[in-house]
Amino acid sequence: MADNHDKYNFLYPRNSYHGQVQPENLVFNANLQEFAHKVSYICNLETGGKLPSEEAYKQIKSLWKQLKRSKKELGIGKKPFDHDQELE
């Protein structure tokens, strides 16, 4: 059983998160790492002649759109509501 766990960790390594610990940041970090792994696989398949360049481009573009949607839905990069400002 440990052998399968070692293979999984080799194929899908996870790096520790060092940013501001908030649930949305952790989720986005996981999504970003998954994006990077999938792009790496696609690039390797294209480089090895197993995937046409245009198909690789389309797959990476689709993954990028998913990542952008995730960023937007999680509110990453938006300034938090400033509680010191009075509502007008």
DSSP file (Angstrom, degrees, kcal/mol; ACC not computed):
  #  RESIDUE AA STRUCTURE BP1 BP2  ACC     N-H-->O    O-->H-N    N-H-->O    O-->H-N    TCO  KAPPA ALPHA  PHI   PSI    X-CA   Y-CA   Z-CA
    1    1 A M     >        0   0    0      0, 0.0     4,-1.6     0, 0.0     3,-0.3   0.000 360.0 360.0 360.0 -37.1    0.0    0.0    0.0
    2    2 A A  H  >  +     0   0    0      1,-0.2     4,-2.5     2,-0.2     5,-0.2   0.832 360.0  63.0 -63.5 -30.4    2.9    2.4    0.7
    3    3 A D  H  > S+     0   0    0      1,-0.2     4,-2.1     2,-0.2    -1,-0.2   0.907 102.8  47.6 -61.4 -42.9    4.1    1.8   -2.8
    4    4 A N  H  > S+     0   0    0     -3,-0.3     4,-2.4     2,-0.2    -1,-0.2   0.881 111.1  51.7 -64.5 -38.5    0.9    3.3   -4.3
    5    5 A H  H  X S+     0   0    0     -4,-1.6     4,-2.5     2,-0.2    -2,-0.2   0.902 109.2  50.1 -65.0 -41.2    1.2    6.3   -1.9
    6    6 A D  H  X S+     0   0    0     -4,-2.5     4,-1.9     2,-0.2    -2,-0.2   0.904 110.8  49.2 -63.7 -41.5    4.8    6.9   -3.0
    7    7 A K  H  X S+     0   0    0     -4,-2.1     4,-2.8     2,-0.2     5,-0.2   0.918 110.9  50.4 -63.1 -43.0    3.8    6.8   -6.7
    8    8 A Y  H  X S+     0   0    0     -4,-2.4     4,-3.0     1,-0.2    -2,-0.2   0.933 111.0  48.0 -61.0 -46.6    0.9    9.2   -6.0
    9    9 A N  H  < S+     0   0    0     -4,-2.5    -1,-0.2     1,-0.2    -2,-0.2   0.842 113.1  49.5 -63.9 -32.9    3.3   11.6   -4.2
   10   10 A F  H  < S+     0   0    0     -4,-1.9    -2,-0.2    -5,-0.2    -1,-0.2   0.928 117.7  38.5 -70.0 -45.0    5.8   11.3   -7.1
   11   11 A L  H  < S+     0   0    0     -4,-2.8    -2,-0.2     1,-0.2    -3,-0.2   0.817 130.0  29.5 -75.8 -31.0    3.2   11.9   -9.8
   12   12 A Y  S  < S-     0   0    0     -4,-3.0    -1,-0.2    -5,-0.2    -2,-0.1  -0.529  79.2-178.2-129.3  64.8    1.2   14.6   -7.9
   13   13 A P        -     0   0    0      0, 0.0     2,-0.4     0, 0.0    -3,-0.1  -0.348  11.2-153.3 -67.0 146.4    3.6   16.4   -5.6
   14   14 A R        -     0   0    0     -5,-0.1     2,-0.3    -2,-0.0    16,-0.0  -0.971   2.6-149.5-120.2 134.6    2.2   19.1   -3.3
   15   15 A N        -     0   0    0     -2,-0.4    18,-0.1     1,-0.1     2,-0.1  -0.752  29.3-100.0 -99.9 151.3    4.2   22.0   -2.1
   16   16 A S        -     0   0    0     -2,-0.3     2,-0.4     1,-0.1    -1,-0.1  -0.376  35.6-119.6 -67.2 146.9    3.5   23.7    1.2
   17   17 A Y        +     0   0    0      1,-0.1    -1,-0.1    -2,-0.1     4,-0.1  -0.767  30.2 177.6 -90.7 131.6    1.5   26.9    1.1
   18   18 A H        +     0   0    0     -2,-0.4    -1,-0.1     2,-0.1     3,-0.1   0.291  48.4  92.8-117.5   7.8    3.4   30.0    2.5
   19   19 A G  S    S-     0   0    0      1,-0.2     2,-0.4     3,-0.1    -2,-0.0  -0.056  94.6 -48.8 -88.2-166.9    0.9   32.8    1.9
   20   20 A Q        -     0   0    0      1,-0.1     2,-1.0     5,-0.0    -1,-0.2  -0.526  63.8-122.7 -67.4 122.2   -1.8   34.3    4.0
   21   21 A V        +     0   0    0     -2,-0.4    -1,-0.1    -3,-0.1     3,-0.1  -0.572  56.6 136.3 -78.9 103.4   -3.8   31.3    5.4
   22   22 A Q    >>  -     0   0    0     -2,-1.0     4,-2.2     1,-0.1     3,-0.5  -0.979  62.7-114.6-140.1 146.6   -7.4   31.7    4.4
   23   23 A P  H 3> S+     0   0    0      0, 0.0     4,-2.4     0, 0.0     5,-0.2   0.884 115.8  50.4 -51.6 -44.2   -9.7   29.0    3.0
   24   24 A E  H 3> S+     0   0    0      1,-0.2     4,-2.4     2,-0.2     5,-0.2   0.866 109.9  50.7 -66.0 -34.5  -10.0   30.6   -0.4
   25   25 A N  H <> S+     0   0    0     -3,-0.5     4,-2.4     2,-0.2    -1,-0.2   0.895 110.6  49.0 -67.8 -39.7   -6.2   31.0   -0.7
   26   26 A L  H  X S+     0   0    0     -4,-2.2     4,-2.1     2,-0.2    -2,-0.2   0.907 112.5  47.9 -66.1 -41.6   -5.6   27.4    0.1
   27   27 A V  H  X S+     0   0    0     -4,-2.4     4,-2.3    -5,-0.2    -2,-0.2   0.929 113.2  47.7 -64.6 -45.1   -8.2   26.3   -2.4
   28   28 A F  H  X S+     0   0    0     -4,-2.4     4,-2.8     1,-0.2    -2,-0.2   0.899 109.4  53.8 -64.5 -38.9   -6.8   28.5   -5.1
   29   29 A N  H  X S+     0   0    0     -4,-2.4     4,-2.5     2,-0.2    -1,-0.2   0.913 109.2  48.4 -60.3 -42.8   -3.3   27.3   -4.3
   30   30 A A  H  X S+     0   0    0     -4,-2.1     4,-2.2     1,-0.2    -1,-0.2   0.915 112.8  48.5 -63.2 -42.2   -4.4   23.7   -4.8
   31   31 A N  H  X S+     0   0    0     -4,-2.3     4,-2.4     1,-0.2    -2,-0.2   0.892 111.1  50.6 -63.8 -39.9   -6.1   24.6   -8.1
   32   32 A L  H  X S+     0   0    0     -4,-2.8     4,-2.4     2,-0.2    -2,-0.2   0.902 110.4  48.5 -65.8 -42.4   -3.0   26.4   -9.2
   33   33 A Q  H  X S+     0   0    0     -4,-2.5     4,-2.3     2,-0.2    -1,-0.2   0.904 111.5  49.9 -65.1 -40.0   -0.8   23.4   -8.4
   34   34 A E  H  X S+     0   0    0     -4,-2.2     4,-2.5     2,-0.2    -2,-0.2   0.912 109.8  51.8 -63.9 -41.8   -3.2   21.1  -10.3
   35   35 A F  H  X S+     0   0    0     -4,-2.4     4,-2.6     1,-0.2     5,-0.2   0.934 109.7  49.5 -57.3 -47.9   -3.1   23.5  -13.3
   36   36 A A  H  X S+     0   0    0     -4,-2.4     4,-2.1     1,-0.2    -2,-0.2   0.898 111.1  49.0 -62.0 -41.7    0.7   23.4  -13.3
   37   37 A H  H  X S+     0   0    0     -4,-2.3     4,-2.2     2,-0.2    -1,-0.2   0.930 112.8  46.9 -63.8 -45.2    0.8   19.6  -13.2
   38   38 A K  H  X S+     0   0    0     -4,-2.5     4,-2.6     1,-0.2    -2,-0.2   0.902 111.5  50.8 -65.9 -40.6   -1.7   19.2  -16.0
   39   39 A V  H  X S+     0   0    0     -4,-2.6     4,-2.7     1,-0.2    -1,-0.2   0.902 108.9  53.0 -62.2 -40.1    0.1   21.8  -18.2
   40   40 A S  H  X S+     0   0    0     -4,-2.1     4,-2.3    -5,-0.2    -2,-0.2   0.922 110.1  47.1 -61.2 -44.5    3.4   19.9  -17.5
   41   41 A Y  H  X S+     0   0    0     -4,-2.2     4,-2.5     2,-0.2    -2,-0.2   0.927 112.5  49.5 -62.1 -45.0    1.8   16.6  -18.7
   42   42 A I  H  X S+     0   0    0     -4,-2.6     4,-2.4     1,-0.2    -2,-0.2   0.921 111.4  49.2 -61.3 -44.4    0.3   18.3  -21.8
   43   43 A C  H  X S+     0   0    0     -4,-2.7     4,-2.9     1,-0.2    -1,-0.2   0.903 111.4  49.5 -62.1 -41.5    3.6   19.9  -22.7
   44   44 A N  H  X S+     0   0    0     -4,-2.3     4,-2.2     2,-0.2     6,-0.2   0.900 111.2  49.1 -65.7 -40.3    5.5   16.6  -22.3
   45   45 A L  H  <>S+     0   0    0     -4,-2.5     5,-2.5     2,-0.2     6,-1.0   0.907 113.9  46.3 -64.7 -40.8    2.9   14.8  -24.4
   46   46 A E  H ><5S+     0   0    0     -4,-2.4     3,-1.3     4,-0.2    -2,-0.2   0.925 112.9  49.2 -67.1 -44.4    3.2   17.4  -27.1
   47   47 A T  H 3<5S+     0   0    0     -4,-2.9    -2,-0.2     1,-0.3    -1,-0.2   0.866 110.1  52.2 -62.6 -36.5    7.0   17.4  -27.0
   48   48 A G  T 3<5S-     0   0    0     -4,-2.2    -1,-0.3    -5,-0.2    -2,-0.2   0.422 117.0-113.1 -81.6   2.1    7.0   13.6  -27.2
   49   49 A G  T < 5S+     0   0    0     -3,-1.3    -3,-0.2     2,-0.2    -2,-0.1   0.617  88.6 113.1  79.9  12.2    4.8   13.7  -30.3
   50   50 A K  S   <S+     0   0    0     -5,-2.5    -4,-0.2    -6,-0.2    -5,-0.1   0.572  76.6  39.6 -91.8 -10.6    1.9   12.1  -28.6
   51   51 A L  S    S-     0   0    0     -6,-1.0    -2,-0.2    -5,-0.1    -1,-0.2  -0.989  87.3-117.4-141.9 127.0   -0.4   15.2  -28.8
   52   52 A P     >  -     0   0    0      0, 0.0     4,-2.4     0, 0.0     5,-0.2  -0.297  27.6-118.6 -62.7 149.0   -0.7   17.6  -31.7
   53   53 A S  H  > S+     0   0    0      1,-0.2     4,-2.6     2,-0.2     5,-0.2   0.885 113.1  51.8 -55.8 -43.9    0.4   21.2  -30.9
   54   54 A E  H  > S+     0   0    0      1,-0.2     4,-2.3     2,-0.2    -1,-0.2   0.895 110.5  48.4 -64.1 -39.7   -3.1   22.6  -31.6
   55   55 A E  H  > S+     0   0    0      2,-0.2     4,-2.5     1,-0.2    -1,-0.2   0.901 110.5  51.5 -66.8 -40.4   -4.7   20.1  -29.3
   56   56 A A  H  X S+     0   0    0     -4,-2.4     4,-2.5     1,-0.2     5,-0.2   0.927 110.4  49.5 -60.6 -44.5   -2.2   20.9  -26.6
   57   57 A Y  H  X S+     0   0    0     -4,-2.6     4,-2.7     1,-0.2    -2,-0.2   0.930 110.9  49.2 -59.6 -46.7   -2.9   24.6  -27.0
   58   58 A K  H  X S+     0   0    0     -4,-2.3     4,-2.2     1,-0.2    -1,-0.2   0.903 111.9  48.4 -61.9 -41.8   -6.7   24.0  -26.7
   59   59 A Q  H  X S+     0   0    0     -4,-2.5     4,-2.3     2,-0.2    -1,-0.2   0.916 113.3  46.5 -65.9 -42.4   -6.3   21.9  -23.6
   60   60 A I  H  X S+     0   0    0     -4,-2.5     4,-2.5     2,-0.2    -2,-0.2   0.900 111.1  52.6 -67.3 -39.5   -4.1   24.4  -21.9
   61   61 A K  H  X S+     0   0    0     -4,-2.7     4,-2.1    -5,-0.2    -1,-0.2   0.906 109.9  49.1 -61.2 -41.2   -6.4   27.3  -22.9
   62   62 A S  H  X S+     0   0    0     -4,-2.2     4,-2.0     2,-0.2    -2,-0.2   0.910 111.2  48.9 -64.0 -43.5   -9.3   25.3  -21.3
   63   63 A L  H  X S+     0   0    0     -4,-2.3     4,-2.3     1,-0.2    -2,-0.2   0.893 109.6  53.1 -62.7 -39.3   -7.4   24.7  -18.1
   64   64 A W  H  X S+     0   0    0     -4,-2.5     4,-2.7     1,-0.2    -2,-0.2   0.907 107.5  50.7 -63.0 -42.1   -6.5   28.4  -18.0
   65   65 A K  H  X S+     0   0    0     -4,-2.1     4,-2.4     1,-0.2    -1,-0.2   0.898 109.7  50.9 -63.0 -39.5  -10.1   29.4  -18.3
   66   66 A Q  H  X S+     0   0    0     -4,-2.0     4,-2.3     2,-0.2    -2,-0.2   0.913 111.2  48.3 -62.6 -42.4  -11.0   27.0  -15.4
   67   67 A L  H  X S+     0   0    0     -4,-2.3     4,-2.4     2,-0.2    -2,-0.2   0.911 111.4  49.3 -65.8 -42.4   -8.2   28.6  -13.3
   68   68 A K  H  X S+     0   0    0     -4,-2.7     4,-2.4     2,-0.2    -1,-0.2   0.910 111.0  50.1 -61.5 -42.3   -9.4   32.1  -14.1
   69   69 A R  H  X S+     0   0    0     -4,-2.4     4,-2.8     1,-0.2    -2,-0.2   0.904 110.3  50.6 -62.8 -41.3  -13.0   31.1  -13.2
   70   70 A S  H  X S+     0   0    0     -4,-2.3     4,-2.2     2,-0.2    -2,-0.2   0.916 109.7  50.6 -61.1 -44.4  -11.7   29.6   -9.9
   71   71 A K  H  X>S+     0   0    0     -4,-2.4     5,-2.1     1,-0.2     4,-0.8   0.920 113.2  45.5 -60.1 -44.9   -9.8   32.8   -9.1
   72   72 A K  H ><5S+     0   0    0     -4,-2.4     3,-0.7     1,-0.2    -2,-0.2   0.935 113.2  48.5 -65.7 -47.0  -12.9   35.0   -9.7
   73   73 A E  H 3<5S+     0   0    0     -4,-2.8    -1,-0.2     1,-0.2    -2,-0.2   0.835 113.5  47.6 -64.2 -33.1  -15.3   32.7   -7.8
   74   74 A L  H 3<5S-     0   0    0     -4,-2.2    -1,-0.2    -5,-0.2    -2,-0.2   0.607 108.9-124.9 -83.5 -11.8  -12.9   32.6   -4.8
   75   75 A G  T X<5 +     0   0    0     -4,-0.8     3,-1.3    -3,-0.7     2,-0.3   0.787  44.9 172.7  74.6  27.7  -12.4   36.4   -4.9
   76   76 A I  T 3 < +     0   0    0     -5,-2.1    -1,-0.2     1,-0.2     3,-0.1  -0.531  64.7  16.2 -72.5 131.3   -8.6   36.1   -5.1
   77   77 A G  T 3  S+     0   0    0      1,-0.3     2,-0.3    -2,-0.3    -1,-0.2   0.330  93.2 124.7  90.6  -7.3   -7.0   39.5   -5.7
   78   78 A K    <   -     0   0    0     -3,-1.3    -1,-0.3     1,-0.1    -6,-0.0  -0.622  67.9-112.1 -83.6 145.9   -9.9   41.6   -4.7
   79   79 A K        -     0   0    0     -2,-0.3     3,-0.1    -3,-0.1    -1,-0.1  -0.595  36.3-114.8 -75.2 133.6   -9.5   44.1   -2.0
   80   80 A P        -     0   0    0      0, 0.0     2,-0.1     0, 0.0    -1,-0.1  -0.279  43.2 -82.0 -65.1 156.2  -11.4   43.2    1.2
   81   81 A F        -     0   0    0      1,-0.1     2,-0.9     2,-0.1     3,-0.0  -0.381  43.9-127.6 -59.2 127.5  -14.2   45.4    2.3
   82   82 A D    >   -     0   0    0      1,-0.2     3,-1.0    -2,-0.1    -1,-0.1  -0.716  20.5-168.4 -84.1 107.8  -12.7   48.4    4.2
   83   83 A H  T 3  S+     0   0    0     -2,-0.9    -1,-0.2     1,-0.2    -2,-0.1   0.642  80.8  66.8 -71.9 -14.3  -14.7   48.5    7.5
   84   84 A D  T 3  S+     0   0    0      2,-0.1     2,-0.3    -3,-0.0    -1,-0.2   0.710  83.8  86.8 -80.8 -18.9  -13.2   51.9    8.3
   85   85 A Q  S <  S-     0   0    0     -3,-1.0     2,-0.3     1,-0.0     3,-0.0  -0.617  79.4-127.1 -83.3 139.3  -15.1   53.6    5.5
   86   86 A E        -     0   0    0     -2,-0.3     2,-0.2     1,-0.1    -2,-0.1  -0.607  27.2-110.3 -81.5 144.0  -18.6   54.8    6.1
   87   87 A L              0   0    0     -2,-0.3    -1,-0.1     1,-0.1     0, 0.0  -0.532 360.0 360.0 -73.1 138.7  -21.3   53.7    3.7
   88   88 A E              0   0    0     -2,-0.2    -1,-0.1    -3,-0.0    -2,-0.0   0.430 360.0 360.0 -94.2 360.0  -22.6   56.5    1.5
